[in-house]
Amino acid sequence: MRKELAKLDYFTLKVFVGLVEFRNGSVVAQKLNTTQPKVSRALSNMREVIHDELFVRRQYGVEPNVMADRLYPIAKSIVQGYEELVEITSTSSDSNRLVIAAQEHLSGFLVESISEVCQSLGREMSVSIQPWSDNVQELLAQGKIDYAITVNSKLSESVKNIKLGDVRYFFLAAKKNHPFFQQELTLSNLLNNKMVCINYSKVGLVEHWFEGYAKKQNLDIKVSFKTTSLAMALNHLAKTDDICWTASVFSYLYFNTRSDIDYIDVTDFYNQVLFPNRDRENYRYYLQYHQSHESEFSKALSKLLQQKLALAQELYEQQKRS
C-alpha cells in the first residue's frame, strides 16, 4: 500500500479534493484548466490505489462516500501545504482571477473591498464581474462564482453565508419634480401610482414584499415593472410617472449619482404605518462564497465589508440629523 500511495501525485489529489467540493467532473476540469478525460483518469488512479470507489454517481454529478469523506481533510491539507510551498518558493507572483456577482450598485462596494484586502495581504488578483442572475446560488455551489453579495439567501451545504449587516432603510423614488413628492405620504396616495418593484439580490424569482403586503391587505396595486437592477429601475422612472420602492443605504448612495431622480426616506412609514406590529420579514446582506474559499482572505474580506456597511449607515444617520 505504501508504494501504491506514491502514485497519488498533486494533480490526482487536487482532482479528488475538487470532486468532493464541487461534486461534478466538468466543473473540476474547468477549475483546474484541464480536460474531463484527465479528471476521469486521475479518479481511476486514486480508486485503484485506495481500493475503493470513493464516489457514487448521481444524476448531476457524484457524491462522496464514507471513505472519501474520511480522506478529504487529509488530502485537502496536503494540497494546501503544496500550494503554500509553491507560493513561498516562487520567484514571481501569480495573478489570481476572482469571479464575483453583485448588482451594479453593490459591485463597486465589493470590488473596492477586494482590492483593499489584496493590498493588505500583499496579493495580486484580477476581478471579473458576473451579471446578477437568479441562479447565482447554483453558480456559487458549482464554483463558477467565487464571491457574491446576496439578501436573505438560502443555506447551502457547499456555500458559506457570512452576515454583513441589516437592510435598515427604505425609500420611494421617482423622476425629478414628481407630484407625489408634494403630497402627504399616505398609502392611498401611493397606490394611485404605478409601482416599480426591485428584488434586491434575492435568489430566485420571488414575490416582492409590497406585492405580498397588498395581497394580504386586499389592496389593488398596479405593478408596471419588476427587476433586480436598480439602474434599470431608475432609468425607467426617469421616463415615466411610476414610483419605485428601494431599500438600503446603497440606494441612497446611488441616488446621489442621478440628477434626474428624486427620493424620500420612508423607513418610518414602512415600520410604523405598513408594519406597526413588526410582522414583516427582516432583510440582511450576506457575503457568500464556496466552502473551498474558506481562508484568511475570505475572513478579511468579510470583516472589511461589515465595517464598510456599518460606516456607510453611520454616515447616513449623521446626514439625516444634520
Short mmCIF file of the C-alpha atoms (twelve columns), coordinates in Angstrom:
data_MODEL
# 
_entry.id   MODEL 
# 
loop_
_atom_site.group_PDB 
_atom_site.id 
_atom_site.type_symbol 
_atom_site.label_atom_id 
_atom_site.label_alt_id 
_atom_site.label_comp_id 
_atom_site.label_asym_id 
_atom_site.label_seq_id 
_atom_site.Cartn_x 
_atom_site.Cartn_y 
_atom_site.Cartn_z 
_atom_site.pdbx_PDB_model_num 
ATOM 1   C CA . MET A 1   0.000   0.000  0.000   1 
ATOM 2   C CA . ARG A 2   2.821   2.450  0.838   1 
ATOM 3   C CA . LYS A 3   4.368   2.014  -2.623  1 
ATOM 4   C CA . GLU A 4   0.984   2.477  -4.265  1 
ATOM 5   C CA . LEU A 5   0.428   5.727  -2.370  1 
ATOM 6   C CA . ALA A 6   3.375   7.185  -4.279  1 
ATOM 7   C CA . LYS A 7   1.088   7.245  -7.334  1 
ATOM 8   C CA . LEU A 8   -1.081  9.898  -5.662  1 
ATOM 9   C CA . ASP A 9   0.551   12.989 -7.107  1 
ATOM 10  C CA . TYR A 10  -0.544  16.599 -6.601  1 
ATOM 11  C CA . PHE A 11  -2.858  16.628 -9.609  1 
ATOM 12  C CA . THR A 12  -4.639  13.434 -8.506  1 
ATOM 13  C CA . LEU A 13  -5.186  14.797 -5.013  1 
ATOM 14  C CA . LYS A 14  -6.316  18.135 -6.448  1 
ATOM 15  C CA . VAL A 15  -8.889  16.327 -8.595  1 
ATOM 16  C CA . PHE A 16  -10.085 14.315 -5.588  1 
ATOM 17  C CA . VAL A 17  -10.480 17.434 -3.426  1 
ATOM 18  C CA . GLY A 18  -12.292 19.188 -6.276  1 
ATOM 19  C CA . LEU A 19  -14.725 16.310 -6.752  1 
ATOM 20  C CA . VAL A 20  -15.573 16.298 -3.038  1 
ATOM 21  C CA . GLU A 21  -16.129 20.062 -3.014  1 
ATOM 22  C CA . PHE A 22  -17.873 20.575 -6.354  1 
ATOM 23  C CA . ARG A 23  -19.296 17.072 -6.984  1 
ATOM 24  C CA . ASN A 24  -19.081 17.481 -10.740 1 
ATOM 25  C CA . GLY A 25  -16.273 16.330 -13.038 1 
ATOM 26  C CA . SER A 26  -16.800 19.006 -15.696 1 
ATOM 27  C CA . VAL A 27  -16.687 21.778 -13.077 1 
ATOM 28  C CA . VAL A 28  -13.442 20.337 -11.639 1 
ATOM 29  C CA . ALA A 29  -11.933 20.168 -15.139 1 
ATOM 30  C CA . GLN A 30  -12.860 23.813 -15.706 1 
ATOM 31  C CA . LYS A 31  -11.449 24.915 -12.328 1 
ATOM 32  C CA . LEU A 32  -8.174  23.058 -12.957 1 
ATOM 33  C CA . ASN A 33  -7.975  24.229 -16.581 1 
ATOM 34  C CA . THR A 34  -7.781  20.652 -17.813 1 
ATOM 35  C CA . THR A 35  -9.965  18.144 -19.670 1 
ATOM 36  C CA . GLN A 36  -12.660 15.869 -18.303 1 
ATOM 37  C CA . PRO A 37  -10.852 12.694 -19.529 1 
ATOM 38  C CA . LYS A 38  -7.813  13.694 -17.443 1 
ATOM 39  C CA . VAL A 39  -10.059 14.187 -14.416 1 
ATOM 40  C CA . SER A 40  -11.565 10.733 -15.010 1 
ATOM 41  C CA . ARG A 41  -8.099  9.138  -15.292 1 
ATOM 42  C CA . ALA A 42  -6.973  10.796 -12.070 1 
ATOM 43  C CA . LEU A 43  -10.066 9.489  -10.269 1 
ATOM 44  C CA . SER A 44  -9.499  5.983  -11.675 1 
ATOM 45  C CA . ASN A 45  -5.900  6.130  -10.449 1 
ATOM 46  C CA . MET A 46  -6.972  7.102  -6.939  1 
ATOM 47  C CA . ARG A 47  -9.660  4.415  -6.849  1 
ATOM 48  C CA . GLU A 48  -7.051  1.837  -7.842  1 
ATOM 49  C CA . VAL A 49  -4.625  2.960  -5.144  1 
ATOM 50  C CA . ILE A 50  -7.232  3.237  -2.350  1 
ATOM 51  C CA . HIS A 51  -9.157  0.126  -3.443  1 
ATOM 52  C CA . ASP A 52  -12.430 1.983  -3.037  1 
ATOM 53  C CA . GLU A 53  -14.939 3.592  -5.412  1 
ATOM 54  C CA . LEU A 54  -14.826 6.835  -3.354  1 
ATOM 55  C CA . PHE A 55  -17.837 8.373  -5.133  1 
ATOM 56  C CA . VAL A 56  -21.376 7.367  -6.008  1 
ATOM 57  C CA . ARG A 57  -22.700 8.579  -9.355  1 
ATOM 58  C CA . ARG A 58  -25.767 10.825 -9.202  1 
ATOM 59  C CA . GLN A 59  -27.944 12.426 -11.872 1 
ATOM 60  C CA . TYR A 60  -25.996 15.695 -11.975 1 
ATOM 61  C CA . GLY A 61  -22.575 14.550 -10.780 1 
ATOM 62  C CA . VAL A 62  -21.109 12.461 -7.982  1 
ATOM 63  C CA . GLU A 63  -21.459 12.145 -4.226  1 
ATOM 64  C CA . PRO A 64  -18.529 11.208 -1.927  1 
ATOM 65  C CA . ASN A 65  -18.907 8.005  0.065   1 
ATOM 66  C CA . VAL A 66  -17.725 7.359  3.637   1 
ATOM 67  C CA . MET A 67  -14.134 6.659  2.582   1 
ATOM 68  C CA . ALA A 68  -13.977 9.874  0.519   1 
ATOM 69  C CA . ASP A 69  -15.285 11.884 3.476   1 
ATOM 70  C CA . ARG A 70  -12.538 10.394 5.677   1 
ATOM 71  C CA . LEU A 71  -9.775  11.085 3.152   1 
ATOM 72  C CA . TYR A 72  -10.916 14.605 2.194   1 
ATOM 73  C CA . PRO A 73  -9.445  16.615 5.132   1 
ATOM 74  C CA . ILE A 74  -6.109  14.791 4.775   1 
ATOM 75  C CA . ALA A 75  -5.946  15.322 1.001   1 
ATOM 76  C CA . LYS A 76  -7.037  18.939 1.396   1 
ATOM 77  C CA . SER A 77  -4.240  19.552 3.901   1 
ATOM 78  C CA . ILE A 78  -1.645  18.002 1.565   1 
ATOM 79  C CA . VAL A 79  -2.834  20.103 -1.386  1 
ATOM 80  C CA . GLN A 80  -2.808  23.301 0.691   1 
ATOM 81  C CA . GLY A 81  0.658   22.505 2.003   1 
ATOM 82  C CA . TYR A 82  1.963   22.018 -1.521  1 
ATOM 83  C CA . GLU A 83  0.408   25.287 -2.680  1 
ATOM 84  C CA . GLU A 84  1.943   27.148 0.275   1 
ATOM 85  C CA . LEU A 85  5.308   25.625 -0.628  1 
ATOM 86  C CA . VAL A 86  4.938   26.825 -4.224  1 
ATOM 87  C CA . GLU A 87  3.941   30.304 -3.048  1 
ATOM 88  C CA . ILE A 88  6.964   30.584 -0.742  1 
ATOM 89  C CA . THR A 89  9.489   29.316 -3.282  1 
ATOM 90  C CA . SER A 90  8.049   31.080 -6.310  1 
ATOM 91  C CA . THR A 91  10.145  33.963 -7.618  1 
ATOM 92  C CA . SER A 92  7.247   35.557 -9.475  1 
ATOM 93  C CA . SER A 93  3.800   36.397 -8.176  1 
ATOM 94  C CA . ASP A 94  0.927   34.746 -9.998  1 
ATOM 95  C CA . SER A 95  -2.101  36.879 -10.782 1 
ATOM 96  C CA . ASN A 96  -5.239  35.180 -9.488  1 
ATOM 97  C CA . ARG A 97  -8.650  35.747 -11.004 1 
ATOM 98  C CA . LEU A 98  -11.825 36.116 -8.973  1 
ATOM 99  C CA . VAL A 99  -15.329 35.940 -10.406 1 
ATOM 100 C CA . ILE A 100 -17.879 37.903 -8.387  1 
ATOM 101 C CA . ALA A 101 -21.624 38.510 -8.675  1 
ATOM 102 C CA . ALA A 102 -23.349 41.611 -7.360  1 
ATOM 103 C CA . GLN A 103 -25.912 44.104 -8.538  1 
ATOM 104 C CA . GLU A 104 -24.386 47.174 -10.165 1 
ATOM 105 C CA . HIS A 105 -24.854 49.446 -7.142  1 
ATOM 106 C CA . LEU A 106 -23.116 46.819 -4.934  1 
ATOM 107 C CA . SER A 107 -20.341 45.690 -7.264  1 
ATOM 108 C CA . GLY A 108 -18.170 48.755 -6.589  1 
ATOM 109 C CA . PHE A 109 -18.524 48.144 -2.848  1 
ATOM 110 C CA . LEU A 110 -17.339 44.543 -3.294  1 
ATOM 111 C CA . VAL A 111 -14.555 45.253 -5.818  1 
ATOM 112 C CA . GLU A 112 -13.150 48.107 -3.712  1 
ATOM 113 C CA . SER A 113 -13.084 45.872 -0.633  1 
ATOM 114 C CA . ILE A 114 -11.375 43.034 -2.532  1 
ATOM 115 C CA . SER A 115 -8.693  45.483 -3.710  1 
ATOM 116 C CA . GLU A 116 -8.087  46.725 -0.158  1 
ATOM 117 C CA . VAL A 117 -7.792  43.181 1.214   1 
ATOM 118 C CA . CYS A 118 -5.394  42.233 -1.601  1 
ATOM 119 C CA . GLN A 119 -3.248  45.232 -0.754  1 
ATOM 120 C CA . SER A 120 -3.219  44.469 2.980   1 
ATOM 121 C CA . LEU A 121 -2.302  40.805 2.371   1 
ATOM 122 C CA . GLY A 122 0.214   41.565 -0.371  1 
ATOM 123 C CA . ARG A 123 -1.678  39.694 -3.082  1 
ATOM 124 C CA . GLU A 124 -2.498  40.405 -6.695  1 
ATOM 125 C CA . MET A 125 -5.897  39.455 -8.089  1 
ATOM 126 C CA . SER A 126 -7.953  40.382 -11.116 1 
ATOM 127 C CA . VAL A 127 -11.713 40.616 -10.716 1 
ATOM 128 C CA . SER A 128 -14.330 39.624 -13.263 1 
ATOM 129 C CA . ILE A 129 -17.907 40.776 -12.544 1 
ATOM 130 C CA . GLN A 130 -20.668 38.344 -13.448 1 
ATOM 131 C CA . PRO A 131 -24.044 39.974 -14.258 1 
ATOM 132 C CA . TRP A 132 -26.573 39.314 -11.495 1 
ATOM 133 C CA . SER A 133 -28.936 36.443 -12.260 1 
ATOM 134 C CA . ASP A 134 -31.430 34.217 -10.469 1 
ATOM 135 C CA . ASN A 135 -29.088 31.195 -10.492 1 
ATOM 136 C CA . VAL A 136 -26.245 32.840 -8.546  1 
ATOM 137 C CA . GLN A 137 -26.676 30.354 -5.686  1 
ATOM 138 C CA . GLU A 138 -26.279 27.448 -8.103  1 
ATOM 139 C CA . LEU A 139 -23.188 29.007 -9.696  1 
ATOM 140 C CA . LEU A 140 -21.653 29.542 -6.249  1 
ATOM 141 C CA . ALA A 141 -22.246 25.882 -5.340  1 
ATOM 142 C CA . GLN A 142 -20.623 24.810 -8.608  1 
ATOM 143 C CA . GLY A 143 -17.602 27.022 -8.007  1 
ATOM 144 C CA . LYS A 144 -18.257 29.102 -11.129 1 
ATOM 145 C CA . ILE A 145 -18.599 32.245 -8.987  1 
ATOM 146 C CA . ASP A 146 -16.144 32.943 -6.169  1 
ATOM 147 C CA . TYR A 147 -17.961 35.650 -4.161  1 
ATOM 148 C CA . ALA A 148 -21.414 37.226 -4.205  1 
ATOM 149 C CA . ILE A 149 -23.419 39.675 -2.104  1 
ATOM 150 C CA . THR A 150 -26.989 38.453 -1.604  1 
ATOM 151 C CA . VAL A 151 -30.032 39.233 0.538   1 
ATOM 152 C CA . ASN A 152 -31.687 36.594 2.734   1 
ATOM 153 C CA . SER A 153 -30.058 33.834 0.708   1 
ATOM 154 C CA . LYS A 154 -30.871 30.170 1.187   1 
ATOM 155 C CA . LEU A 155 -28.494 27.954 3.136   1 
ATOM 156 C CA . SER A 156 -26.422 25.513 1.110   1 
ATOM 157 C CA . GLU A 157 -24.060 22.781 2.242   1 
ATOM 158 C CA . SER A 158 -21.232 23.918 -0.029  1 
ATOM 159 C CA . VAL A 159 -21.726 27.712 0.238   1 
ATOM 160 C CA . LYS A 160 -20.648 29.849 3.193   1 
ATOM 161 C CA . ASN A 161 -23.038 32.595 4.364   1 
ATOM 162 C CA . ILE A 162 -21.441 35.486 6.278   1 
ATOM 163 C CA . LYS A 163 -23.818 38.178 7.525   1 
ATOM 164 C CA . LEU A 164 -22.632 41.673 6.647   1 
ATOM 165 C CA . GLY A 165 -25.444 43.691 8.186   1 
ATOM 166 C CA . ASP A 166 -29.127 44.592 8.083   1 
ATOM 167 C CA . VAL A 167 -31.054 46.414 5.370   1 
ATOM 168 C CA . ARG A 168 -32.148 49.304 7.572   1 
ATOM 169 C CA . TYR A 169 -33.587 51.967 5.241   1 
ATOM 170 C CA . PHE A 170 -36.446 52.153 2.758   1 
ATOM 171 C CA . PHE A 171 -37.010 54.782 0.070   1 
ATOM 172 C CA . LEU A 172 -39.538 55.810 -2.549  1 
ATOM 173 C CA . ALA A 173 -38.010 57.156 -5.750  1 
ATOM 174 C CA . ALA A 174 -39.467 58.841 -8.828  1 
ATOM 175 C CA . LYS A 175 -38.459 61.264 -11.530 1 
ATOM 176 C CA . LYS A 176 -37.458 64.802 -10.615 1 
ATOM 177 C CA . ASN A 177 -40.382 67.047 -9.594  1 
ATOM 178 C CA . HIS A 178 -42.904 64.196 -9.482  1 
ATOM 179 C CA . PRO A 179 -46.238 65.428 -7.972  1 
ATOM 180 C CA . PHE A 180 -46.128 62.616 -5.419  1 
ATOM 181 C CA . PHE A 181 -43.380 64.418 -3.500  1 
ATOM 182 C CA . GLN A 182 -45.721 67.372 -2.898  1 
ATOM 183 C CA . GLN A 183 -48.460 65.155 -1.435  1 
ATOM 184 C CA . GLU A 184 -48.951 63.806 2.064   1 
ATOM 185 C CA . LEU A 185 -47.288 60.420 2.431   1 
ATOM 186 C CA . THR A 186 -50.213 58.016 2.722   1 
ATOM 187 C CA . LEU A 187 -50.861 54.534 1.430   1 
ATOM 188 C CA . SER A 188 -53.834 55.713 -0.651  1 
ATOM 189 C CA . ASN A 189 -51.736 58.412 -2.357  1 
ATOM 190 C CA . LEU A 190 -49.026 55.871 -3.050  1 
ATOM 191 C CA . LEU A 191 -51.465 53.375 -4.576  1 
ATOM 192 C CA . ASN A 192 -52.670 55.990 -7.063  1 
ATOM 193 C CA . ASN A 193 -49.408 55.420 -8.905  1 
ATOM 194 C CA . LYS A 194 -47.965 52.540 -10.897 1 
ATOM 195 C CA . MET A 195 -45.211 50.793 -8.960  1 
ATOM 196 C CA . VAL A 196 -41.765 49.546 -9.879  1 
ATOM 197 C CA . CYS A 197 -40.510 46.691 -7.686  1 
ATOM 198 C CA . ILE A 198 -36.894 45.643 -7.124  1 
ATOM 199 C CA . ASN A 199 -35.964 42.282 -5.681  1 
ATOM 200 C CA . TYR A 200 -32.613 43.114 -4.156  1 
ATOM 201 C CA . SER A 201 -30.069 40.347 -4.686  1 
ATOM 202 C CA . LYS A 202 -32.662 37.776 -3.693  1 
ATOM 203 C CA . VAL A 203 -32.168 34.320 -5.108  1 
ATOM 204 C CA . GLY A 204 -34.960 33.144 -7.396  1 
ATOM 205 C CA . LEU A 205 -37.966 34.891 -8.920  1 
ATOM 206 C CA . VAL A 206 -39.651 35.736 -5.645  1 
ATOM 207 C CA . GLU A 207 -42.680 37.904 -4.925  1 
ATOM 208 C CA . HIS A 208 -41.784 41.460 -3.936  1 
ATOM 209 C CA . TRP A 209 -42.662 42.255 -0.321  1 
ATOM 210 C CA . PHE A 210 -45.076 45.039 -1.376  1 
ATOM 211 C CA . GLU A 211 -46.988 42.630 -3.604  1 
ATOM 212 C CA . GLY A 212 -47.305 40.263 -0.649  1 
ATOM 213 C CA . TYR A 213 -48.402 43.120 1.606   1 
ATOM 214 C CA . ALA A 214 -51.074 44.271 -0.858  1 
ATOM 215 C CA . LYS A 215 -52.379 40.729 -1.276  1 
ATOM 216 C CA . LYS A 216 -52.615 40.272 2.491   1 
ATOM 217 C CA . GLN A 217 -54.403 43.621 2.937   1 
ATOM 218 C CA . ASN A 218 -56.622 43.016 -0.110  1 
ATOM 219 C CA . LEU A 219 -55.312 46.153 -1.798  1 
ATOM 220 C CA . ASP A 220 -55.272 46.803 -5.521  1 
ATOM 221 C CA . ILE A 221 -51.790 47.734 -6.730  1 
ATOM 222 C CA . LYS A 222 -50.545 48.377 -10.239 1 
ATOM 223 C CA . VAL A 223 -47.043 46.983 -10.855 1 
ATOM 224 C CA . SER A 224 -45.635 48.241 -14.143 1 
ATOM 225 C CA . PHE A 225 -42.102 46.877 -13.920 1 
ATOM 226 C CA . LYS A 226 -40.112 44.317 -11.914 1 
ATOM 227 C CA . THR A 227 -36.349 43.957 -11.989 1 
ATOM 228 C CA . THR A 228 -33.302 43.092 -9.901  1 
ATOM 229 C CA . SER A 229 -31.416 46.094 -11.324 1 
ATOM 230 C CA . LEU A 230 -31.571 49.442 -9.527  1 
ATOM 231 C CA . ALA A 231 -30.050 51.218 -12.537 1 
ATOM 232 C CA . MET A 232 -32.688 49.787 -14.876 1 
ATOM 233 C CA . ALA A 233 -35.447 50.747 -12.451 1 
ATOM 234 C CA . LEU A 234 -34.214 54.344 -12.183 1 
ATOM 235 C CA . ASN A 235 -33.848 54.631 -15.957 1 
ATOM 236 C CA . HIS A 236 -37.480 53.552 -16.225 1 
ATOM 237 C CA . LEU A 237 -38.575 56.076 -13.580 1 
ATOM 238 C CA . ALA A 238 -36.853 58.943 -15.388 1 
ATOM 239 C CA . LYS A 239 -39.070 58.346 -18.446 1 
ATOM 240 C CA . THR A 240 -42.391 57.611 -16.714 1 
ATOM 241 C CA . ASP A 241 -44.629 58.727 -13.835 1 
ATOM 242 C CA . ASP A 242 -44.098 55.469 -11.945 1 
ATOM 243 C CA . ILE A 243 -42.790 55.214 -8.371  1 
ATOM 244 C CA . CYS A 244 -40.263 52.705 -7.096  1 
ATOM 245 C CA . TRP A 245 -39.694 51.053 -3.725  1 
ATOM 246 C CA . THR A 246 -35.972 50.823 -2.992  1 
ATOM 247 C CA . ALA A 247 -34.052 49.736 0.082   1 
ATOM 248 C CA . SER A 248 -30.725 50.065 1.938   1 
ATOM 249 C CA . VAL A 249 -28.088 52.735 2.266   1 
ATOM 250 C CA . PHE A 250 -26.631 51.650 -1.088  1 
ATOM 251 C CA . SER A 251 -29.736 53.029 -2.838  1 
ATOM 252 C CA . TYR A 252 -29.133 56.386 -1.161  1 
ATOM 253 C CA . LEU A 253 -25.528 56.422 -2.363  1 
ATOM 254 C CA . TYR A 254 -26.678 55.533 -5.880  1 
ATOM 255 C CA . PHE A 255 -29.382 58.236 -5.939  1 
ATOM 256 C CA . ASN A 256 -26.681 60.842 -5.494  1 
ATOM 257 C CA . THR A 257 -25.217 59.913 -8.879  1 
ATOM 258 C CA . ARG A 258 -28.512 60.748 -10.641 1 
ATOM 259 C CA . SER A 259 -29.661 64.296 -11.389 1 
ATOM 260 C CA . ASP A 260 -32.985 63.141 -12.880 1 
ATOM 261 C CA . ILE A 261 -34.273 61.239 -9.820  1 
ATOM 262 C CA . ASP A 262 -35.780 62.398 -6.514  1 
ATOM 263 C CA . TYR A 263 -36.366 60.246 -3.445  1 
ATOM 264 C CA . ILE A 264 -37.666 60.327 0.110   1 
ATOM 265 C CA . ASP A 265 -36.719 58.208 3.099   1 
ATOM 266 C CA . VAL A 266 -39.843 56.259 4.080   1 
ATOM 267 C CA . THR A 267 -38.304 53.983 6.721   1 
ATOM 268 C CA . ASP A 268 -40.610 55.309 9.460   1 
ATOM 269 C CA . PHE A 269 -43.638 54.968 7.160   1 
ATOM 270 C CA . TYR A 270 -42.582 51.377 6.373   1 
ATOM 271 C CA . ASN A 271 -42.105 50.446 10.045  1 
ATOM 272 C CA . GLN A 272 -44.884 52.426 11.732  1 
ATOM 273 C CA . VAL A 273 -47.657 52.596 9.126   1 
ATOM 274 C CA . LEU A 274 -47.281 49.495 6.994   1 
ATOM 275 C CA . PHE A 275 -45.953 47.169 9.693   1 
ATOM 276 C CA . PRO A 276 -46.828 48.650 13.107  1 
ATOM 277 C CA . ASN A 277 -46.812 45.165 14.672  1 
ATOM 278 C CA . ARG A 278 -43.403 44.333 13.189  1 
ATOM 279 C CA . ASP A 279 -44.964 41.354 11.391  1 
ATOM 280 C CA . ARG A 280 -42.581 41.592 8.454   1 
ATOM 281 C CA . GLU A 281 -39.522 39.865 7.111   1 
ATOM 282 C CA . ASN A 282 -36.174 41.299 8.131   1 
ATOM 283 C CA . TYR A 283 -33.686 41.735 5.305   1 
ATOM 284 C CA . ARG A 284 -29.952 41.166 5.700   1 
ATOM 285 C CA . TYR A 285 -26.935 41.356 3.417   1 
ATOM 286 C CA . TYR A 286 -24.662 38.315 3.170   1 
ATOM 287 C CA . LEU A 287 -21.293 37.633 1.611   1 
ATOM 288 C CA . GLN A 288 -21.455 34.195 0.027   1 
ATOM 289 C CA . TYR A 289 -18.581 32.068 -1.220  1 
ATOM 290 C CA . HIS A 290 -17.850 28.429 -1.896  1 
ATOM 291 C CA . GLN A 291 -16.518 26.473 1.085   1 
ATOM 292 C CA . SER A 292 -13.237 25.903 -0.792  1 
ATOM 293 C CA . HIS A 293 -12.563 29.654 -0.362  1 
ATOM 294 C CA . GLU A 294 -12.576 29.433 3.447   1 
ATOM 295 C CA . SER A 295 -9.302  31.271 4.037   1 
ATOM 296 C CA . GLU A 296 -7.555  34.260 5.574   1 
ATOM 297 C CA . PHE A 297 -8.584  36.271 2.505   1 
ATOM 298 C CA . SER A 298 -12.306 35.469 2.911   1 
ATOM 299 C CA . LYS A 299 -12.236 36.257 6.631   1 
ATOM 300 C CA . ALA A 300 -10.521 39.587 5.993   1 
ATOM 301 C CA . LEU A 301 -12.961 40.423 3.179   1 
ATOM 302 C CA . SER A 302 -15.990 39.603 5.349   1 
ATOM 303 C CA . LYS A 303 -14.719 41.787 8.186   1 
ATOM 304 C CA . LEU A 304 -13.955 44.723 5.891   1 
ATOM 305 C CA . LEU A 305 -17.371 44.558 4.199   1 
ATOM 306 C CA . GLN A 306 -19.064 44.525 7.609   1 
ATOM 307 C CA . GLN A 307 -17.070 47.593 8.671   1 
ATOM 308 C CA . LYS A 308 -17.761 49.470 5.431   1 
ATOM 309 C CA . LEU A 309 -21.511 48.795 5.588   1 
ATOM 310 C CA . ALA A 310 -21.677 49.919 9.230   1 
ATOM 311 C CA . LEU A 311 -19.720 53.088 8.379   1 
ATOM 312 C CA . ALA A 312 -21.992 53.912 5.411   1 
ATOM 313 C CA . GLN A 313 -25.058 53.531 7.637   1 
ATOM 314 C CA . GLU A 314 -23.495 55.677 10.365  1 
ATOM 315 C CA . LEU A 315 -22.641 58.449 7.881   1 
ATOM 316 C CA . TYR A 316 -26.185 58.349 6.509   1 
ATOM 317 C CA . GLU A 317 -27.599 58.699 10.022  1 
ATOM 318 C CA . GLN A 318 -25.380 61.725 10.574  1 
ATOM 319 C CA . GLN A 319 -26.563 63.234 7.297   1 
ATOM 320 C CA . LYS A 320 -30.208 62.721 8.313   1 
ATOM 321 C CA . ARG A 321 -29.639 64.551 11.622  1 
ATOM 322 C CA . SER A 322 -27.805 67.490 10.044  1 
# 
